[in-house]
């Protein structure tokens, strides 16, 4: 009887030890090869602290991570099922551990080495194909040593059909895909004015967003969220001189500021072409439709003047933003488009959305022409398949654009949208405009 009791206690102890071992694993790697090695820097965010996001998420991976704030890494699978996950990681701590969570399932791993090694996190079940969110939380010793992660390692059934993630594209990959609406306008018309409206739904006015309303061959005009305390109305015109550095533009190729509105700042810009730029600080609001009016016409001596006006319902009148002269140009307005982009990489994990309403053009024969059809396009980050969190479509009398945030909806590029016609042209007294 004593032998049976001893045997029973021994079996019970074995079960308890086994359960503990299953909950906390060692950092030894699994005996298989990973099919995908995902760069940690390009595909990870520290959501709750934007400063840490920029300091600890780098082109070389996750650096000097203290484990306090969770890190979220995103990748997209085309199939569901089991995933085997690992990390290429090192730590300066002798008492570090890391907890990995995917789809609500967590596994805790003890880290042992101070050099980069591949460690196995374990198997996780994915419930659906699409974007997967891996959450990493670390525990370090009393001295708060650091952890570095170079890659997230993936294998298993859900990875066999293909995995999408950002590769060799740190800045633009973290910014997320930019999306555009290219409006159909009769090509046989000489267009002088371009009218558009934008409404950003509540909660979609994310920091880093540029909701561009009136794009044309030589510039763009829209609204931005620059910080929690600052928003801008922005109007820019490219120089005909091909450069990314405004200092290189010869004097006769420079954009000339003809006039600017009250409290409007003016200067030059670079890095995405170069030219003249103007902006006005204005705390525009969500759930409010703002109006944009752009004029463009040749004014002799081989140059074209572009002028932007902004209408805020709070103020109840059209306000001049700026008027620029572009040399070596002789054209009316053409190539009409809008876009949505994120210019802040640290917020590339947050989705944003806007409605683009009531597009009209006004030609030299004094006719208003409504544009109700648009082609949906996206940038290189989308076309390379690095990020697939982009969408567009129609909501009643408005088009919409949406990007970032790792949602699973993806709209095919070059889709054609057609919104309901309003049939009511803008009521604008051009002679009263400044």
VOFI-24645 format. One record per residue (C-alpha): residue number from 1; residue in one letter; x, y, z. Coordinates in steps of 0.1 Angstrom, whole numbers, always signed. Layout:
# residues N
site pos->NUM&code->A&X->X&Y->Y&Z->Z
...
# end
This chain:
# residues 434
site pos->1&code->X&X->+0&Y->+0&Z->+0
site pos->2&code->X&X->+29&Y->+23&Z->+9
site pos->3&code->X&X->+45&Y->+16&Z->-25
site pos->4&code->X&X->+13&Y->+24&Z->-43
site pos->5&code->X&X->+10&Y->+57&Z->-24
site pos->6&code->X&X->+46&Y->+66&Z->-32
site pos->7&code->X&X->+41&Y->+58&Z->-69
site pos->8&code->X&X->+9&Y->+80&Z->-70
site pos->9&code->X&X->+27&Y->+110&Z->-54
site pos->10&code->X&X->+55&Y->+106&Z->-78
site pos->11&code->X&X->+31&Y->+106&Z->-108
site pos->12&code->X&X->+13&Y->+136&Z->-94
site pos->13&code->X&X->+46&Y->+155&Z->-90
site pos->14&code->X&X->+56&Y->+147&Z->-126
site pos->15&code->X&X->+23&Y->+161&Z->-138
site pos->16&code->X&X->+28&Y->+193&Z->-119
site pos->17&code->X&X->+64&Y->+197&Z->-132
site pos->18&code->X&X->+53&Y->+190&Z->-167
site pos->19&code->X&X->+25&Y->+216&Z->-165
site pos->20&code->X&X->+50&Y->+242&Z->-152
site pos->21&code->X&X->+74&Y->+234&Z->-180
site pos->22&code->X&X->+47&Y->+238&Z->-206
site pos->23&code->X&X->+38&Y->+273&Z->-192
site pos->24&code->X&X->+74&Y->+285&Z->-192
site pos->25&code->X&X->+98&Y->+272&Z->-218
site pos->26&code->X&X->+135&Y->+275&Z->-223
site pos->27&code->X&X->+150&Y->+296&Z->-251
site pos->28&code->X&X->+163&Y->+266&Z->-271
site pos->29&code->X&X->+153&Y->+267&Z->-307
site pos->30&code->X&X->+130&Y->+241&Z->-323
site pos->31&code->X&X->+143&Y->+214&Z->-347
site pos->32&code->X&X->+129&Y->+229&Z->-379
site pos->33&code->X&X->+136&Y->+257&Z->-404
site pos->34&code->X&X->+116&Y->+289&Z->-404
site pos->35&code->X&X->+101&Y->+298&Z->-438
site pos->36&code->X&X->+99&Y->+336&Z->-432
site pos->37&code->X&X->+122&Y->+359&Z->-412
site pos->38&code->X&X->+103&Y->+392&Z->-406
site pos->39&code->X&X->+124&Y->+423&Z->-399
site pos->40&code->X&X->+114&Y->+435&Z->-364
site pos->41&code->X&X->+120&Y->+472&Z->-370
site pos->42&code->X&X->+99&Y->+476&Z->-401
site pos->43&code->X&X->+70&Y->+457&Z->-387
site pos->44&code->X&X->+67&Y->+466&Z->-350
site pos->45&code->X&X->+53&Y->+494&Z->-329
site pos->46&code->X&X->+52&Y->+505&Z->-293
site pos->47&code->X&X->+16&Y->+518&Z->-293
site pos->48&code->X&X->+14&Y->+537&Z->-261
site pos->49&code->X&X->+45&Y->+558&Z->-262
site pos->50&code->X&X->+54&Y->+576&Z->-294
site pos->51&code->X&X->+88&Y->+587&Z->-281
site pos->52&code->X&X->+98&Y->+552&Z->-274
site pos->53&code->X&X->+85&Y->+542&Z->-308
site pos->54&code->X&X->+111&Y->+564&Z->-324
site pos->55&code->X&X->+139&Y->+556&Z->-300
site pos->56&code->X&X->+136&Y->+518&Z->-297
site pos->57&code->X&X->+121&Y->+508&Z->-331
site pos->58&code->X&X->+150&Y->+513&Z->-356
site pos->59&code->X&X->+160&Y->+502&Z->-390
site pos->60&code->X&X->+183&Y->+476&Z->-374
site pos->61&code->X&X->+155&Y->+462&Z->-353
site pos->62&code->X&X->+143&Y->+467&Z->-318
site pos->63&code->X&X->+171&Y->+483&Z->-298
site pos->64&code->X&X->+175&Y->+489&Z->-260
site pos->65&code->X&X->+141&Y->+477&Z->-252
site pos->66&code->X&X->+134&Y->+477&Z->-215
site pos->67&code->X&X->+103&Y->+455&Z->-217
site pos->68&code->X&X->+80&Y->+479&Z->-199
site pos->69&code->X&X->+58&Y->+488&Z->-229
site pos->70&code->X&X->+45&Y->+459&Z->-250
site pos->71&code->X&X->+58&Y->+457&Z->-286
site pos->72&code->X&X->+33&Y->+447&Z->-313
site pos->73&code->X&X->+45&Y->+431&Z->-345
site pos->74&code->X&X->+22&Y->+426&Z->-375
site pos->75&code->X&X->+23&Y->+403&Z->-405
site pos->76&code->X&X->-4&Y->+390&Z->-429
site pos->77&code->X&X->-11&Y->+353&Z->-437
site pos->78&code->X&X->-31&Y->+341&Z->-466
site pos->79&code->X&X->-42&Y->+310&Z->-448
site pos->80&code->X&X->-54&Y->+301&Z->-413
site pos->81&code->X&X->-42&Y->+273&Z->-390
site pos->82&code->X&X->-11&Y->+266&Z->-369
site pos->83&code->X&X->+19&Y->+290&Z->-368
site pos->84&code->X&X->+53&Y->+282&Z->-353
site pos->85&code->X&X->+69&Y->+314&Z->-341
site pos->86&code->X&X->+104&Y->+324&Z->-329
site pos->87&code->X&X->+126&Y->+354&Z->-324
site pos->88&code->X&X->+162&Y->+363&Z->-333
site pos->89&code->X&X->+170&Y->+380&Z->-300
site pos->90&code->X&X->+196&Y->+387&Z->-274
site pos->91&code->X&X->+195&Y->+402&Z->-239
site pos->92&code->X&X->+220&Y->+417&Z->-215
site pos->93&code->X&X->+200&Y->+403&Z->-186
site pos->94&code->X&X->+207&Y->+370&Z->-169
site pos->95&code->X&X->+172&Y->+369&Z->-155
site pos->96&code->X&X->+151&Y->+379&Z->-185
site pos->97&code->X&X->+120&Y->+363&Z->-198
site pos->98&code->X&X->+96&Y->+372&Z->-226
site pos->99&code->X&X->+58&Y->+366&Z->-230
site pos->100&code->X&X->+45&Y->+362&Z->-265
site pos->101&code->X&X->+7&Y->+365&Z->-272
site pos->102&code->X&X->-11&Y->+358&Z->-304
site pos->103&code->X&X->-49&Y->+354&Z->-307
site pos->104&code->X&X->-53&Y->+355&Z->-270
site pos->105&code->X&X->-29&Y->+325&Z->-265
site pos->106&code->X&X->+3&Y->+333&Z->-245
site pos->107&code->X&X->+36&Y->+315&Z->-239
site pos->108&code->X&X->+64&Y->+326&Z->-216
site pos->109&code->X&X->+100&Y->+320&Z->-226
site pos->110&code->X&X->+132&Y->+322&Z->-205
site pos->111&code->X&X->+160&Y->+340&Z->-222
site pos->112&code->X&X->+196&Y->+328&Z->-215
site pos->113&code->X&X->+221&Y->+342&Z->-239
site pos->114&code->X&X->+238&Y->+376&Z->-244
site pos->115&code->X&X->+244&Y->+370&Z->-281
site pos->116&code->X&X->+219&Y->+369&Z->-310
site pos->117&code->X&X->+202&Y->+335&Z->-312
site pos->118&code->X&X->+171&Y->+321&Z->-328
site pos->119&code->X&X->+147&Y->+311&Z->-300
site pos->120&code->X&X->+115&Y->+291&Z->-304
site pos->121&code->X&X->+84&Y->+307&Z->-289
site pos->122&code->X&X->+60&Y->+279&Z->-296
site pos->123&code->X&X->+29&Y->+270&Z->-316
site pos->124&code->X&X->-1&Y->+293&Z->-320
site pos->125&code->X&X->-34&Y->+287&Z->-337
site pos->126&code->X&X->-46&Y->+314&Z->-360
site pos->127&code->X&X->-84&Y->+316&Z->-363
site pos->128&code->X&X->-86&Y->+335&Z->-396
site pos->129&code->X&X->-63&Y->+344&Z->-425
site pos->130&code->X&X->-53&Y->+380&Z->-426
site pos->131&code->X&X->-32&Y->+402&Z->-403
site pos->132&code->X&X->-18&Y->+386&Z->-372
site pos->133&code->X&X->-8&Y->+406&Z->-342
site pos->134&code->X&X->+21&Y->+393&Z->-321
site pos->135&code->X&X->+24&Y->+410&Z->-287
site pos->136&code->X&X->+57&Y->+408&Z->-268
site pos->137&code->X&X->+61&Y->+417&Z->-232
site pos->138&code->X&X->+94&Y->+413&Z->-213
site pos->139&code->X&X->+105&Y->+408&Z->-177
site pos->140&code->X&X->+140&Y->+419&Z->-169
site pos->141&code->X&X->+162&Y->+418&Z->-138
site pos->142&code->X&X->+165&Y->+445&Z->-111
site pos->143&code->X&X->+191&Y->+464&Z->-130
site pos->144&code->X&X->+167&Y->+469&Z->-160
site pos->145&code->X&X->+190&Y->+455&Z->-186
site pos->146&code->X&X->+179&Y->+456&Z->-223
site pos->147&code->X&X->+167&Y->+433&Z->-250
site pos->148&code->X&X->+173&Y->+435&Z->-287
site pos->149&code->X&X->+152&Y->+417&Z->-314
site pos->150&code->X&X->+163&Y->+415&Z->-350
site pos->151&code->X&X->+137&Y->+393&Z->-366
site pos->152&code->X&X->+104&Y->+375&Z->-359
site pos->153&code->X&X->+105&Y->+340&Z->-372
site pos->154&code->X&X->+76&Y->+322&Z->-388
site pos->155&code->X&X->+67&Y->+287&Z->-400
site pos->156&code->X&X->+38&Y->+263&Z->-400
site pos->157&code->X&X->+6&Y->+256&Z->-420
site pos->158&code->X&X->-7&Y->+292&Z->-419
site pos->159&code->X&X->+25&Y->+305&Z->-434
site pos->160&code->X&X->+26&Y->+281&Z->-464
site pos->161&code->X&X->+3&Y->+301&Z->-485
site pos->162&code->X&X->+23&Y->+333&Z->-482
site pos->163&code->X&X->+32&Y->+359&Z->-456
site pos->164&code->X&X->+31&Y->+397&Z->-463
site pos->165&code->X&X->+53&Y->+421&Z->-443
site pos->166&code->X&X->+76&Y->+451&Z->-449
site pos->167&code->X&X->+111&Y->+443&Z->-463
site pos->168&code->X&X->+139&Y->+468&Z->-468
site pos->169&code->X&X->+115&Y->+498&Z->-466
site pos->170&code->X&X->+118&Y->+511&Z->-430
site pos->171&code->X&X->+105&Y->+547&Z->-434
site pos->172&code->X&X->+77&Y->+542&Z->-460
site pos->173&code->X&X->+68&Y->+507&Z->-448
site pos->174&code->X&X->+62&Y->+520&Z->-413
site pos->175&code->X&X->+43&Y->+550&Z->-427
site pos->176&code->X&X->+19&Y->+526&Z->-444
site pos->177&code->X&X->+4&Y->+526&Z->-479
site pos->178&code->X&X->-8&Y->+559&Z->-494
site pos->179&code->X&X->-41&Y->+557&Z->-514
site pos->180&code->X&X->-55&Y->+580&Z->-541
site pos->181&code->X&X->-87&Y->+589&Z->-560
site pos->182&code->X&X->-81&Y->+600&Z->-596
site pos->183&code->X&X->-112&Y->+619&Z->-607
site pos->184&code->X&X->-126&Y->+616&Z->-642
site pos->185&code->X&X->-131&Y->+650&Z->-659
site pos->186&code->X&X->-137&Y->+657&Z->-696
site pos->187&code->X&X->-103&Y->+661&Z->-713
site pos->188&code->X&X->-116&Y->+686&Z->-739
site pos->189&code->X&X->-124&Y->+712&Z->-713
site pos->190&code->X&X->-101&Y->+741&Z->-702
site pos->191&code->X&X->-106&Y->+739&Z->-664
site pos->192&code->X&X->-99&Y->+770&Z->-643
site pos->193&code->X&X->-114&Y->+760&Z->-610
site pos->194&code->X&X->-114&Y->+727&Z->-590
site pos->195&code->X&X->-138&Y->+723&Z->-560
site pos->196&code->X&X->-138&Y->+695&Z->-534
site pos->197&code->X&X->-149&Y->+687&Z->-498
site pos->198&code->X&X->-135&Y->+665&Z->-471
site pos->199&code->X&X->-151&Y->+652&Z->-439
site pos->200&code->X&X->-130&Y->+632&Z->-415
site pos->201&code->X&X->-152&Y->+610&Z->-392
site pos->202&code->X&X->-147&Y->+612&Z->-354
site pos->203&code->X&X->-117&Y->+592&Z->-342
site pos->204&code->X&X->-102&Y->+590&Z->-377
site pos->205&code->X&X->-82&Y->+623&Z->-374
site pos->206&code->X&X->-50&Y->+604&Z->-364
site pos->207&code->X&X->-17&Y->+623&Z->-358
site pos->208&code->X&X->+4&Y->+621&Z->-390
site pos->209&code->X&X->-26&Y->+621&Z->-414
site pos->210&code->X&X->-26&Y->+642&Z->-446
site pos->211&code->X&X->-61&Y->+644&Z->-461
site pos->212&code->X&X->-54&Y->+659&Z->-495
site pos->213&code->X&X->-84&Y->+673&Z->-513
site pos->214&code->X&X->-73&Y->+692&Z->-545
site pos->215&code->X&X->-44&Y->+675&Z->-562
site pos->216&code->X&X->-33&Y->+686&Z->-597
site pos->217&code->X&X->-4&Y->+682&Z->-621
site pos->218&code->X&X->+18&Y->+706&Z->-603
site pos->219&code->X&X->+8&Y->+704&Z->-566
site pos->220&code->X&X->-16&Y->+696&Z->-539
site pos->221&code->X&X->-39&Y->+712&Z->-513
site pos->222&code->X&X->-55&Y->+697&Z->-481
site pos->223&code->X&X->-55&Y->+694&Z->-443
site pos->224&code->X&X->-31&Y->+677&Z->-419
site pos->225&code->X&X->-29&Y->+665&Z->-383
site pos->226&code->X&X->+6&Y->+675&Z->-372
site pos->227&code->X&X->+2&Y->+668&Z->-335
site pos->228&code->X&X->-24&Y->+667&Z->-307
site pos->229&code->X&X->-21&Y->+705&Z->-304
site pos->230&code->X&X->-16&Y->+715&Z->-341
site pos->231&code->X&X->-34&Y->+711&Z->-374
site pos->232&code->X&X->-27&Y->+727&Z->-407
site pos->233&code->X&X->-42&Y->+737&Z->-441
site pos->234&code->X&X->-14&Y->+730&Z->-466
site pos->235&code->X&X->-9&Y->+742&Z->-502
site pos->236&code->X&X->+22&Y->+733&Z->-522
site pos->237&code->X&X->+33&Y->+738&Z->-558
site pos->238&code->X&X->+63&Y->+719&Z->-574
site pos->239&code->X&X->+90&Y->+736&Z->-592
site pos->240&code->X&X->+96&Y->+726&Z->-629
site pos->241&code->X&X->+132&Y->+719&Z->-619
site pos->242&code->X&X->+138&Y->+683&Z->-611
site pos->243&code->X&X->+154&Y->+680&Z->-576
site pos->244&code->X&X->+147&Y->+670&Z->-540
site pos->245&code->X&X->+166&Y->+699&Z->-526
site pos->246&code->X&X->+150&Y->+734&Z->-529
site pos->247&code->X&X->+185&Y->+750&Z->-525
site pos->248&code->X&X->+195&Y->+736&Z->-559
site pos->249&code->X&X->+166&Y->+753&Z->-578
site pos->250&code->X&X->+179&Y->+780&Z->-602
site pos->251&code->X&X->+163&Y->+814&Z->-597
site pos->252&code->X&X->+144&Y->+814&Z->-629
site pos->253&code->X&X->+128&Y->+780&Z->-619
site pos->254&code->X&X->+117&Y->+790&Z->-585
site pos->255&code->X&X->+81&Y->+791&Z->-574
site pos->256&code->X&X->+71&Y->+828&Z->-568
site pos->257&code->X&X->+47&Y->+837&Z->-540
site pos->258&code->X&X->+23&Y->+863&Z->-554
site pos->259&code->X&X->+2&Y->+867&Z->-522
site pos->260&code->X&X->-8&Y->+848&Z->-491
site pos->261&code->X&X->-37&Y->+850&Z->-466
site pos->262&code->X&X->-38&Y->+862&Z->-430
site pos->263&code->X&X->-16&Y->+841&Z->-407
site pos->264&code->X&X->-3&Y->+820&Z->-435
site pos->265&code->X&X->+33&Y->+808&Z->-434
site pos->266&code->X&X->+52&Y->+805&Z->-467
site pos->267&code->X&X->+85&Y->+789&Z->-477
site pos->268&code->X&X->+100&Y->+760&Z->-497
site pos->269&code->X&X->+99&Y->+722&Z->-494
site pos->270&code->X&X->+120&Y->+693&Z->-505
site pos->271&code->X&X->+124&Y->+655&Z->-504
site pos->272&code->X&X->+92&Y->+648&Z->-524
site pos->273&code->X&X->+102&Y->+670&Z->-553
site pos->274&code->X&X->+108&Y->+706&Z->-544
site pos->275&code->X&X->+90&Y->+739&Z->-547
site pos->276&code->X&X->+69&Y->+765&Z->-529
site pos->277&code->X&X->+48&Y->+757&Z->-498
site pos->278&code->X&X->+23&Y->+775&Z->-477
site pos->279&code->X&X->+4&Y->+765&Z->-446
site pos->280&code->X&X->-20&Y->+780&Z->-420
site pos->281&code->X&X->-24&Y->+766&Z->-385
site pos->282&code->X&X->-61&Y->+758&Z->-380
site pos->283&code->X&X->-77&Y->+733&Z->-355
site pos->284&code->X&X->-102&Y->+719&Z->-380
site pos->285&code->X&X->-126&Y->+694&Z->-365
site pos->286&code->X&X->-138&Y->+659&Z->-372
site pos->287&code->X&X->-174&Y->+653&Z->-384
site pos->288&code->X&X->-173&Y->+686&Z->-403
site pos->289&code->X&X->-172&Y->+691&Z->-441
site pos->290&code->X&X->-145&Y->+715&Z->-452
site pos->291&code->X&X->-144&Y->+730&Z->-487
site pos->292&code->X&X->-114&Y->+735&Z->-510
site pos->293&code->X&X->-112&Y->+757&Z->-541
site pos->294&code->X&X->-83&Y->+758&Z->-564
site pos->295&code->X&X->-77&Y->+781&Z->-594
site pos->296&code->X&X->-52&Y->+775&Z->-621
site pos->297&code->X&X->-47&Y->+794&Z->-654
site pos->298&code->X&X->-19&Y->+806&Z->-677
site pos->299&code->X&X->-13&Y->+843&Z->-673
site pos->300&code->X&X->+12&Y->+850&Z->-701
site pos->301&code->X&X->+50&Y->+850&Z->-705
site pos->302&code->X&X->+51&Y->+811&Z->-701
site pos->303&code->X&X->+39&Y->+808&Z->-665
site pos->304&code->X&X->+8&Y->+797&Z->-647
site pos->305&code->X&X->-7&Y->+810&Z->-615
site pos->306&code->X&X->-22&Y->+787&Z->-589
site pos->307&code->X&X->-44&Y->+800&Z->-560
site pos->308&code->X&X->-59&Y->+781&Z->-531
site pos->309&code->X&X->-90&Y->+791&Z->-510
site pos->310&code->X&X->-104&Y->+773&Z->-479
site pos->311&code->X&X->-139&Y->+775&Z->-465
site pos->312&code->X&X->-145&Y->+765&Z->-428
site pos->313&code->X&X->-182&Y->+764&Z->-417
site pos->314&code->X&X->-170&Y->+778&Z->-384
site pos->315&code->X&X->-160&Y->+810&Z->-402
site pos->316&code->X&X->-186&Y->+811&Z->-429
site pos->317&code->X&X->-164&Y->+826&Z->-457
site pos->318&code->X&X->-137&Y->+817&Z->-482
site pos->319&code->X&X->-102&Y->+825&Z->-471
site pos->320&code->X&X->-71&Y->+829&Z->-492
site pos->321&code->X&X->-43&Y->+805&Z->-484
site pos->322&code->X&X->-18&Y->+815&Z->-511
site pos->323&code->X&X->-12&Y->+823&Z->-547
site pos->324&code->X&X->+19&Y->+809&Z->-565
site pos->325&code->X&X->+34&Y->+815&Z->-599
site pos->326&code->X&X->+50&Y->+785&Z->-616
site pos->327&code->X&X->+75&Y->+794&Z->-644
site pos->328&code->X&X->+80&Y->+775&Z->-677
site pos->329&code->X&X->+44&Y->+764&Z->-675
site pos->330&code->X&X->+14&Y->+772&Z->-697
site pos->331&code->X&X->-16&Y->+752&Z->-688
site pos->332&code->X&X->-50&Y->+751&Z->-671
site pos->333&code->X&X->-58&Y->+727&Z->-643
site pos->334&code->X&X->-55&Y->+690&Z->-651
site pos->335&code->X&X->-48&Y->+656&Z->-635
site pos->336&code->X&X->-74&Y->+659&Z->-607
site pos->337&code->X&X->-69&Y->+637&Z->-577
site pos->338&code->X&X->-71&Y->+633&Z->-539
site pos->339&code->X&X->-51&Y->+612&Z->-515
site pos->340&code->X&X->-47&Y->+600&Z->-479
site pos->341&code->X&X->-13&Y->+594&Z->-465
site pos->342&code->X&X->+4&Y->+590&Z->-431
site pos->343&code->X&X->+36&Y->+611&Z->-428
site pos->344&code->X&X->+44&Y->+599&Z->-392
site pos->345&code->X&X->+59&Y->+563&Z->-391
site pos->346&code->X&X->+52&Y->+560&Z->-354
site pos->347&code->X&X->+14&Y->+561&Z->-361
site pos->348&code->X&X->+15&Y->+536&Z->-390
site pos->349&code->X&X->-3&Y->+510&Z->-368
site pos->350&code->X&X->-34&Y->+532&Z->-364
site pos->351&code->X&X->-61&Y->+533&Z->-391
site pos->352&code->X&X->-76&Y->+565&Z->-405
site pos->353&code->X&X->-104&Y->+572&Z->-429
site pos->354&code->X&X->-120&Y->+602&Z->-447
site pos->355&code->X&X->-149&Y->+611&Z->-469
site pos->356&code->X&X->-143&Y->+630&Z->-502
site pos->357&code->X&X->-175&Y->+647&Z->-513
site pos->358&code->X&X->-189&Y->+668&Z->-541
site pos->359&code->X&X->-162&Y->+671&Z->-567
site pos->360&code->X&X->-167&Y->+698&Z->-594
site pos->361&code->X&X->-147&Y->+717&Z->-620
site pos->362&code->X&X->-154&Y->+750&Z->-637
site pos->363&code->X&X->-142&Y->+756&Z->-672
site pos->364&code->X&X->-134&Y->+787&Z->-694
site pos->365&code->X&X->-169&Y->+786&Z->-708
site pos->366&code->X&X->-185&Y->+792&Z->-674
site pos->367&code->X&X->-198&Y->+757&Z->-669
site pos->368&code->X&X->-198&Y->+737&Z->-637
site pos->369&code->X&X->-191&Y->+700&Z->-644
site pos->370&code->X&X->-196&Y->+674&Z->-617
site pos->371&code->X&X->-171&Y->+645&Z->-614
site pos->372&code->X&X->-188&Y->+613&Z->-601
site pos->373&code->X&X->-163&Y->+587&Z->-612
site pos->374&code->X&X->-128&Y->+580&Z->-598
site pos->375&code->X&X->-101&Y->+554&Z->-601
site pos->376&code->X&X->-85&Y->+540&Z->-569
site pos->377&code->X&X->-47&Y->+537&Z->-569
site pos->378&code->X&X->-20&Y->+531&Z->-542
site pos->379&code->X&X->+17&Y->+537&Z->-538
site pos->380&code->X&X->+48&Y->+514&Z->-541
site pos->381&code->X&X->+44&Y->+501&Z->-505
site pos->382&code->X&X->+11&Y->+487&Z->-516
site pos->383&code->X&X->+21&Y->+474&Z->-550
site pos->384&code->X&X->+51&Y->+455&Z->-536
site pos->385&code->X&X->+27&Y->+438&Z->-511
site pos->386&code->X&X->+46&Y->+451&Z->-481
site pos->387&code->X&X->+14&Y->+465&Z->-466
site pos->388&code->X&X->-21&Y->+455&Z->-476
site pos->389&code->X&X->-41&Y->+476&Z->-451
site pos->390&code->X&X->-56&Y->+500&Z->-477
site pos->391&code->X&X->-91&Y->+505&Z->-490
site pos->392&code->X&X->-114&Y->+528&Z->-509
site pos->393&code->X&X->-150&Y->+529&Z->-521
site pos->394&code->X&X->-183&Y->+548&Z->-521
site pos->395&code->X&X->-206&Y->+559&Z->-494
site pos->396&code->X&X->-237&Y->+575&Z->-510
site pos->397&code->X&X->-226&Y->+608&Z->-525
site pos->398&code->X&X->-191&Y->+605&Z->-512
site pos->399&code->X&X->-160&Y->+585&Z->-520
site pos->400&code->X&X->-139&Y->+572&Z->-491
site pos->401&code->X&X->-102&Y->+564&Z->-485
site pos->402&code->X&X->-88&Y->+543&Z->-456
site pos->403&code->X&X->-53&Y->+531&Z->-447
site pos->404&code->X&X->-30&Y->+519&Z->-420
site pos->405&code->X&X->-39&Y->+500&Z->-388
site pos->406&code->X&X->-36&Y->+464&Z->-403
site pos->407&code->X&X->-72&Y->+458&Z->-411
site pos->408&code->X&X->-79&Y->+429&Z->-434
site pos->409&code->X&X->-100&Y->+447&Z->-461
site pos->410&code->X&X->-80&Y->+454&Z->-492
site pos->411&code->X&X->-95&Y->+472&Z->-523
site pos->412&code->X&X->-80&Y->+461&Z->-557
site pos->413&code->X&X->-58&Y->+488&Z->-572
site pos->414&code->X&X->-73&Y->+505&Z->-603
site pos->415&code->X&X->-109&Y->+498&Z->-592
site pos->416&code->X&X->-134&Y->+523&Z->-606
site pos->417&code->X&X->-158&Y->+540&Z->-582
site pos->418&code->X&X->-190&Y->+559&Z->-591
site pos->419&code->X&X->-208&Y->+580&Z->-564
site pos->420&code->X&X->-243&Y->+594&Z->-565
site pos->421&code->X&X->-245&Y->+628&Z->-583
site pos->422&code->X&X->-255&Y->+657&Z->-562
site pos->423&code->X&X->-265&Y->+678&Z->-593
site pos->424&code->X&X->-261&Y->+710&Z->-573
site pos->425&code->X&X->-230&Y->+729&Z->-582
site pos->426&code->X&X->-212&Y->+751&Z->-556
site pos->427&code->X&X->-226&Y->+785&Z->-551
site pos->428&code->X&X->-194&Y->+807&Z->-554
site pos->429&code->X&X->-191&Y->+843&Z->-563
site pos->430&code->X&X->-156&Y->+843&Z->-579
site pos->431&code->X&X->-155&Y->+881&Z->-581
site pos->432&code->X&X->-157&Y->+883&Z->-543
site pos->433&code->X&X->-127&Y->+861&Z->-536
site pos->434&code->X&X->-95&Y->+878&Z->-525
# end
